[in-house]
Amino acid sequence: MKDAGFTLYELIITMAVISLLSAIAAPHFIRLSADFKLNSAIRDMQSDLQAAKLFAINKKGYAVINFYEDSYTVFIDNGKNPQDWNQDADEKTVINRLLPAGIYLSSNFPKNRLRFKPTGNLGCRLGSVVLANKRNNKSKTISLSRTGRINVKWK
């Protein structure tokens, strides 16, 4: 009768092959993880900007987006003062998003904020937002047109 099972030699060879394949694949998985974080963050922002535009249209008011290095917020401006882009106590925050770890934001909008008018058009000069992943130095850009069109550059 033949003994069932593996010899010690077979187990050592199998473990060596698995270790070698893991060492080759690990850096690739780390890069994929970093790319996934950036793509996820850019899709969230695109979706949130679209939601802010729809809030402005539905509420017939201004939706203001404030950008910070690692987050952004959206609130509905009550319109009591059209030149006031500051959030007052009676103005509700509708989106408050923290970016994933390692993803940073920069924008060329004045004072790092933009707003959508009740028509859905952009209520400030044209600009763009860049999300960058510090781990692999990749970035993606969202640009906004005067009509409120949101465009992602997927380089």
Residue frames as qw, qx, qy, qz and C-alpha x, y, z in Angstrom:
[[0.000, 0.889, 0.457, 0.000, 0.00, 0.00, 0.00],
 [0.411, 0.429, -0.006, 0.805, 1.26, 3.43, -0.92],
 [0.261, -0.490, -0.467, 0.688, 1.45, 6.12, 1.79],
 [0.144, 0.838, 0.409, 0.332, -0.80, 9.15, 1.21],
 [0.343, -0.878, -0.061, 0.328, 0.58, 12.66, 1.71],
 [0.448, 0.848, -0.198, 0.204, 3.51, 14.82, 0.75],
 [0.797, -0.091, -0.235, 0.549, 7.16, 14.46, 1.51],
 [0.341, -0.766, -0.086, 0.538, 9.07, 17.20, 3.29],
 [0.368, -0.146, 0.474, 0.787, 10.99, 17.87, 0.08],
 [0.095, 0.544, 0.666, 0.501, 7.76, 18.46, -1.89],
 [0.242, -0.868, -0.411, 0.138, 6.43, 20.85, 0.76],
 [0.403, -0.590, 0.129, 0.687, 9.66, 22.89, 0.78],
 [0.273, 0.095, 0.583, 0.759, 9.67, 23.19, -3.03],
 [0.040, -0.710, -0.640, -0.290, 5.99, 24.22, -3.04],
 [0.320, -0.843, -0.245, 0.356, 6.57, 26.87, -0.37],
 [0.403, -0.363, 0.314, 0.780, 9.59, 28.21, -2.28],
 [0.173, 0.355, 0.641, 0.658, 7.55, 28.56, -5.50],
 [0.173, -0.828, -0.527, -0.081, 4.69, 30.29, -3.67],
 [0.410, -0.716, -0.057, 0.562, 7.15, 32.67, -1.96],
 [0.357, -0.114, 0.455, 0.808, 8.81, 33.54, -5.26],
 [0.050, 0.555, 0.645, 0.523, 5.49, 34.24, -7.00],
 [0.291, -0.850, -0.409, 0.160, 4.33, 36.38, -4.07],
 [0.425, -0.549, 0.111, 0.711, 7.53, 38.43, -4.13],
 [0.240, 0.123, 0.555, 0.787, 7.07, 39.09, -7.84],
 [0.096, -0.630, -0.654, -0.407, 3.36, 39.97, -7.59],
 [0.344, -0.655, -0.473, 0.479, 3.35, 42.12, -4.41],
 [0.173, -0.334, 0.088, 0.922, 4.69, 45.37, -5.95],
 [0.099, -0.239, -0.645, -0.719, 2.15, 45.13, -8.75],
 [0.325, -0.630, -0.704, -0.036, -0.71, 44.78, -6.26],
 [0.310, -0.551, -0.274, 0.725, 0.57, 47.79, -4.30],
 [0.043, -0.110, 0.350, 0.929, 0.51, 49.91, -7.50],
 [0.224, -0.417, -0.746, -0.469, -2.97, 48.67, -8.33],
 [0.335, -0.637, -0.607, 0.337, -4.15, 49.64, -4.85],
 [0.196, -0.436, -0.035, 0.878, -2.77, 53.18, -5.24],
 [0.082, -0.071, -0.564, -0.818, -4.40, 53.54, -8.68],
 [0.274, -0.520, -0.794, -0.158, -7.69, 52.24, -7.32],
 [0.262, -0.597, -0.444, 0.614, -7.69, 54.84, -4.52],
 [0.055, -0.302, 0.202, 0.930, -7.14, 57.69, -6.99],
 [0.184, -0.201, -0.720, -0.638, -9.77, 56.44, -9.44],
 [0.292, -0.572, -0.758, 0.119, -12.26, 55.95, -6.62],
 [0.199, -0.549, -0.271, 0.765, -11.64, 59.47, -5.26],
 [0.031, 0.155, -0.384, -0.910, -12.02, 61.07, -8.70],
 [0.246, -0.365, -0.790, -0.426, -15.29, 59.23, -9.34],
 [0.280, -0.611, -0.630, 0.390, -16.62, 60.27, -5.92],
 [0.116, -0.447, -0.040, 0.886, -15.73, 63.89, -6.61],
 [0.112, -0.062, -0.607, -0.784, -17.29, 63.82, -10.07],
 [0.299, -0.499, -0.800, -0.144, -20.46, 62.37, -8.58],
 [0.282, -0.602, -0.469, 0.582, -20.50, 64.90, -5.72],
 [0.051, -0.260, 0.195, 0.944, -20.01, 67.85, -8.11],
 [0.226, -0.258, -0.713, -0.611, -22.90, 66.57, -10.21],
 [0.336, -0.583, -0.723, 0.159, -25.01, 66.23, -7.05],
 [0.205, -0.470, -0.219, 0.830, -24.09, 69.79, -6.01],
 [0.086, 0.029, -0.444, -0.892, -25.20, 71.08, -9.40],
 [0.337, -0.413, -0.769, -0.354, -28.51, 69.23, -9.05],
 [0.311, -0.550, -0.574, 0.521, -28.97, 70.57, -5.50],
 [0.070, -0.298, 0.045, 0.951, -28.57, 74.10, -6.88],
 [0.243, -0.137, -0.612, -0.740, -31.14, 73.47, -9.61],
 [0.405, -0.452, -0.790, -0.090, -33.66, 71.68, -7.35],
 [0.343, -0.583, -0.484, 0.555, -33.37, 74.14, -4.44],
 [0.251, 0.849, 0.257, 0.386, -33.27, 77.15, -6.80],
 [0.404, -0.895, 0.143, 0.120, -30.26, 78.39, -4.89],
 [0.355, 0.746, -0.556, 0.088, -26.49, 78.36, -4.95],
 [0.960, -0.251, -0.030, 0.121, -24.47, 75.24, -4.13],
 [0.053, 0.879, -0.458, 0.118, -21.02, 76.17, -2.82],
 [0.963, -0.020, -0.170, 0.210, -18.12, 73.70, -2.83],
 [0.205, -0.887, 0.407, -0.075, -15.14, 74.43, -0.56],
 [0.884, 0.268, -0.336, 0.181, -11.92, 72.57, -1.31],
 [0.482, -0.776, 0.405, -0.039, -9.30, 71.68, 1.29],
 [0.114, 0.592, -0.784, -0.147, -6.09, 69.69, 0.93],
 [0.023, 0.084, -0.996, 0.033, -7.62, 66.39, 2.06],
 [0.167, 0.496, 0.816, -0.244, -11.39, 66.98, 1.84],
 [0.089, -0.176, -0.305, -0.932, -14.20, 69.07, 0.41],
 [0.153, 0.429, 0.734, -0.503, -17.65, 70.18, 1.53],
 [0.059, -0.364, -0.558, -0.743, -20.82, 71.24, -0.26],
 [0.037, 0.457, 0.641, -0.615, -23.46, 73.48, 1.24],
 [0.146, 0.674, 0.593, 0.416, -26.56, 75.21, -0.08],
 [0.160, -0.056, -0.156, 0.973, -26.29, 78.99, 0.12],
 [0.142, 0.636, 0.687, -0.322, -29.59, 80.60, 1.10],
 [0.344, 0.514, 0.430, 0.658, -28.90, 83.47, -1.30],
 [0.217, -0.881, -0.333, 0.257, -29.54, 86.27, 1.19],
 [0.054, -0.856, 0.315, 0.406, -26.31, 87.82, -0.01],
 [0.888, 0.460, 0.019, 0.007, -25.29, 86.60, -3.51],
 [0.385, 0.749, -0.465, 0.273, -21.71, 87.75, -2.97],
 [0.472, -0.557, 0.595, -0.336, -21.39, 85.86, 0.33],
 [0.739, 0.231, -0.618, -0.136, -19.87, 82.43, -0.22],
 [0.012, 0.310, -0.798, 0.517, -19.46, 81.73, 3.49],
 [0.477, -0.343, -0.795, -0.151, -21.54, 79.12, 5.26],
 [0.327, -0.431, 0.258, -0.800, -23.89, 80.67, 7.79],
 [0.280, -0.109, 0.843, -0.447, -25.49, 78.80, 10.70],
 [0.671, 0.331, 0.403, -0.527, -28.78, 78.33, 8.82],
 [0.606, 0.556, -0.444, -0.355, -27.09, 76.92, 5.67],
 [0.915, -0.185, 0.333, -0.135, -27.00, 73.13, 5.58],
 [0.043, -0.528, 0.801, 0.280, -23.95, 71.06, 4.65],
 [0.886, 0.215, 0.020, -0.411, -25.13, 68.43, 2.17],
 [0.926, 0.233, -0.214, 0.208, -21.82, 66.70, 1.40],
 [0.287, -0.837, 0.462, -0.063, -18.71, 66.45, 3.55],
 [0.967, 0.219, -0.110, 0.065, -16.14, 64.14, 1.96],
 [0.433, -0.721, 0.511, 0.175, -12.74, 63.15, 3.35],
 [0.645, 0.571, -0.474, -0.181, -10.34, 61.91, 0.66],
 [0.974, -0.129, -0.147, 0.114, -8.66, 58.51, 1.03],
 [0.566, -0.702, 0.275, 0.333, -5.27, 58.44, 2.77],
 [0.557, -0.185, 0.520, 0.621, -2.49, 59.53, 0.43],
 [0.291, 0.605, 0.543, 0.503, -4.79, 61.42, -1.97],
 [0.200, -0.497, -0.196, 0.822, -4.45, 65.21, -2.00],
 [0.309, 0.786, 0.519, 0.133, -6.47, 67.93, -3.66],
 [0.225, -0.372, 0.072, 0.898, -5.50, 71.21, -5.29],
 [0.352, 0.742, 0.563, 0.093, -7.61, 73.64, -7.30],
 [0.315, 0.056, 0.147, 0.936, -7.17, 76.83, -9.26],
 [0.165, -0.770, -0.522, -0.327, -10.56, 78.24, -8.30],
 [0.007, 0.617, -0.248, 0.746, -10.44, 81.55, -6.41],
 [0.412, -0.452, 0.515, -0.600, -10.06, 80.90, -2.67],
 [0.068, 0.103, -0.992, -0.003, -10.36, 77.15, -3.39],
 [0.363, 0.387, 0.716, -0.454, -14.10, 77.24, -3.83],
 [0.105, -0.085, -0.613, -0.779, -16.68, 77.23, -6.57],
 [0.396, 0.305, 0.616, -0.609, -20.42, 77.43, -6.78],
 [0.100, 0.315, 0.806, 0.491, -23.23, 76.42, -9.04],
 [0.289, 0.008, 0.030, -0.957, -26.02, 78.86, -9.83],
 [0.600, 0.214, 0.576, -0.512, -29.72, 77.91, -9.69],
 [0.700, 0.549, -0.199, -0.411, -29.50, 77.34, -13.47],
 [0.964, -0.047, 0.201, 0.170, -26.75, 74.72, -13.01],
 [0.552, 0.723, -0.163, 0.381, -24.15, 77.02, -14.56],
 [0.667, -0.131, -0.325, 0.658, -20.85, 77.73, -12.88],
 [0.167, -0.952, -0.247, -0.066, -21.05, 80.82, -10.68],
 [0.416, -0.769, 0.298, 0.384, -17.35, 81.69, -10.82],
 [0.333, 0.703, -0.526, -0.344, -14.50, 81.74, -13.29],
 [0.924, 0.202, -0.307, -0.104, -13.49, 78.53, -15.02],
 [0.216, -0.674, 0.677, -0.202, -11.12, 76.23, -13.25],
 [0.800, 0.103, -0.583, -0.094, -10.11, 72.71, -12.44],
 [0.673, -0.584, 0.381, -0.246, -9.46, 70.42, -9.49],
 [0.572, 0.441, -0.690, 0.045, -6.51, 68.03, -9.39],
 [0.850, -0.448, 0.212, -0.178, -6.44, 64.93, -7.22],
 [0.438, 0.622, -0.640, 0.108, -2.97, 63.48, -6.76],
 [0.943, -0.315, -0.104, 0.023, -1.70, 60.29, -5.22],
 [0.134, -0.870, 0.472, -0.054, 1.53, 61.01, -3.35],
 [0.799, -0.272, 0.534, 0.050, 2.46, 57.33, -3.29],
 [0.702, 0.190, 0.547, 0.415, 2.91, 56.92, -7.06],
 [0.108, -0.436, 0.176, 0.876, 2.90, 60.59, -8.22],
 [0.085, 0.375, 0.754, 0.532, -0.13, 60.08, -10.46],
 [0.163, 0.347, 0.341, -0.858, -2.89, 62.65, -10.75],
 [0.158, 0.522, 0.762, 0.350, -6.26, 63.16, -12.40],
 [0.004, 0.116, 0.049, -0.992, -7.95, 66.45, -13.27],
 [0.150, 0.671, 0.725, -0.027, -11.59, 67.52, -13.20],
 [0.096, -0.033, 0.141, 0.985, -12.36, 70.64, -15.20],
 [0.196, 0.647, 0.663, -0.321, -15.61, 72.58, -15.17],
 [0.227, 0.357, 0.440, 0.792, -17.02, 74.62, -18.02],
 [0.163, -0.065, 0.128, -0.976, -19.05, 77.82, -17.74],
 [0.636, -0.177, -0.388, -0.643, -22.22, 75.80, -18.41],
 [0.664, -0.416, 0.460, -0.418, -21.46, 73.50, -15.45],
 [0.921, 0.242, -0.294, -0.079, -20.23, 70.56, -17.51],
 [0.581, -0.639, 0.504, -0.016, -17.93, 68.33, -15.44],
 [0.798, 0.508, -0.322, -0.020, -15.09, 66.73, -17.40],
 [0.741, -0.537, 0.383, 0.126, -12.56, 64.22, -16.04],
 [0.474, 0.703, -0.522, -0.094, -9.19, 63.88, -17.75],
 [0.936, -0.249, 0.245, -0.046, -8.24, 60.21, -17.43],
 [0.248, 0.777, -0.568, -0.111, -4.59, 60.48, -18.54]]
